[in-house]
Amino acid sequence: MINVFRKAANAALDNKSKLGPPPEPHQSRIDLTKPIGKPDARRIPKSGRTEQLNSKVRGGFQAEFDEARAGMTRGAFLEALLALWKKEQGGDITPFGLSDSAHRVASLIADHLKTDDLGRVLEDALISRAKELGLTKRSSAR
């Protein structure tokens, strides 16, 4: 029995060895200098989040968590939860992954307006910019 399997395996190897070496780049119909296909999207950071966070949780927690995040990504929701916790502890927060320069400008505007609500400052800035670009259309539902 073993000899039969060895003969079949050797025959398969012999067929592969008859293929010869791969063609030279100038002989190929495919441009070997260009990447084939699209880049793997998992390797392109879309949100600036590059560190992995995995946690074991009790049964049912993940479903509750996903329901509570209401369309936000898990990373954004965790950042929002941490920001709320820091605010409750009296700490300084950088809302939702803002760059230091954007946070500094938002803080200056908030100080000028005599408010500590950076969320409102950012919301107002976004709405103003959207109006400048002609992107706001009020729906009749509002």
Solvent accessible surface area in square Angstrom, and as a share of the most:
residue,aa,sasa,rsa
1,M,182,0.81
2,I,115,0.58
3,N,99,0.51
4,V,98,0.56
5,F,141,0.59
6,R,151,0.55
7,K,145,0.61
8,A,63,0.49
9,A,55,0.42
10,N,85,0.43
11,A,53,0.41
12,A,53,0.41
13,L,113,0.56
14,D,77,0.40
15,N,98,0.50
16,K,138,0.59
17,S,85,0.55
18,K,159,0.67
19,L,149,0.74
20,G,48,0.46
21,P,121,0.76
22,P,112,0.70
23,P,87,0.55
24,E,94,0.42
25,P,92,0.58
26,H,153,0.68
27,Q,113,0.50
28,S,32,0.21
29,R,244,0.89
30,I,103,0.52
31,D,73,0.38
32,L,100,0.50
33,T,125,0.73
34,K,132,0.56
35,P,123,0.78
36,I,140,0.71
37,G,63,0.61
38,K,190,0.81
39,P,102,0.64
40,D,59,0.31
41,A,58,0.45
42,R,214,0.78
43,R,199,0.73
44,I,89,0.45
45,P,86,0.54
46,K,163,0.69
47,S,67,0.43
48,G,64,0.61
49,R,93,0.34
50,T,110,0.64
51,E,162,0.73
52,Q,150,0.67
53,L,129,0.64
54,N,119,0.61
55,S,81,0.52
56,K,203,0.86
57,V,76,0.43
58,R,146,0.53
59,G,74,0.71
60,G,46,0.44
61,F,76,0.31
62,Q,96,0.43
63,A,71,0.55
64,E,97,0.43
65,F,28,0.12
66,D,45,0.23
67,E,146,0.66
68,A,66,0.51
69,R,54,0.20
70,A,90,0.70
71,G,82,0.78
72,M,72,0.32
73,T,82,0.48
74,R,103,0.38
75,G,24,0.23
76,A,23,0.18
77,F,28,0.12
78,L,72,0.36
79,E,55,0.25
80,A,14,0.11
81,L,75,0.38
82,L,93,0.46
83,A,11,0.08
84,L,105,0.52
85,W,139,0.49
86,K,78,0.33
87,K,121,0.51
88,E,140,0.63
89,Q,116,0.51
90,G,69,0.66
91,G,41,0.39
92,D,127,0.66
93,I,33,0.17
94,T,59,0.34
95,P,6,0.04
96,F,118,0.49
97,G,62,0.60
98,L,51,0.25
99,S,66,0.42
100,D,104,0.54
101,S,61,0.40
102,A,39,0.30
103,H,27,0.12
104,R,147,0.54
105,V,85,0.49
106,A,4,0.03
107,S,34,0.22
108,L,117,0.58
109,I,72,0.37
110,A,3,0.02
111,D,100,0.52
112,H,148,0.66
113,L,106,0.53
114,K,182,0.77
115,T,51,0.29
116,D,128,0.66
117,D,51,0.26
118,L,27,0.14
119,G,42,0.40
120,R,173,0.63
121,V,9,0.05
122,L,42,0.21
123,E,99,0.45
124,D,88,0.46
125,A,50,0.39
126,L,128,0.64
127,I,74,0.38
128,S,51,0.33
129,R,131,0.48
130,A,24,0.19
131,K,121,0.51
132,E,127,0.57
133,L,98,0.49
134,G,56,0.54
135,L,126,0.63
136,T,63,0.36
137,K,184,0.78
138,R,192,0.70
139,S,65,0.42
140,S,124,0.80
141,A,102,0.79
142,R,216,0.79
